[in-house]
């Protein structure tokens, strides 16, 4: 099972990137309120899963890729809203 954990993490990362790119290009399969929880929860799962597998390049790709998706979907907008949004 340790062998396939990395592959699952990279698959989650790929799914998140495709979903994010479709969302940015205006293709909405579901409402916006449903897309972001999928991206956030998928990224968190994709970050946690590789820690239970062995070491390797695919592990690093899964962890770094899911961290980038998490930064773009959750932490970036949160910081922007707190630091730069000064009007109601």
N, C-alpha and C positions, 0 to 999 in steps of 0.2 A: 504494500500500500504506500510506503514511503516514496516509491519510484513515481507514482502517478500524482502525488500531491502537487508537485511543481507544474505539471501539465495542466492540472485543474486551475491553478492560480493564473497561468498564462492565458488559458481559455477565458477566465473571468475578465482579465485585463483586456483581451481582444474584444469581447462582447461589450464591455463598458466603453471602449474607444469608439466602436461602431455606433453604439447607441448615442453617445455624446456628439459625434460628427453628424449623425442624422438629425439630432435635435437642433444643432447649430445651423444646419442647412434648411430648416423649416419643415422637415418631415416629422409629423406628430402622429405616432401610432396610438398613444394614450395621452391624456392631459398632462400638462407640465408638472402638476403636483405629484403625479405618480412616477415620473421619470427620475427625479432627483433622489428619492429614497432607494430606488434600485441601484443607482450609481454609487451612492454613499455606502449602503450595506454591502454591495458587491465588492467595493474597494476594500472595506474593512476585512471582509472574509478573505479576499485575495492577498491581503497583507499578513493575516494570521496563519493561513494554511501553510506557506512554505517553511515556517519555523519548525514544523513537525516532520519535515522531510530531510533528506540528506543535503549536502552542500553541492553547489554547481552553478553554472552560468544561467540555467533556466530559472533557478531560484532567485538570482539577482534580478533578472528581467521581470519576473513576477512581482517582486517586492517593490522595485523602483517604479515600474509602470503603474502599479496600483496606488502608490504614494502620489505620483503625479496626477492621476485622475482624481484622487481625493483632494489634492490641493486645488485643482481647477473647479471642482464642483461644490466643495464645502468650505474650506478654509479661506480661499481667495475671496469669494463673495461675502463671507462673514467679516473678514478684515476690511473689505471695501465699505461695507455698510456701517461698520463701527467707526472707522477712521475718516472716511471722506464724505459720507452722506450727512450734510448739515441742514437739510431742509426737510420738513415733514411731508 
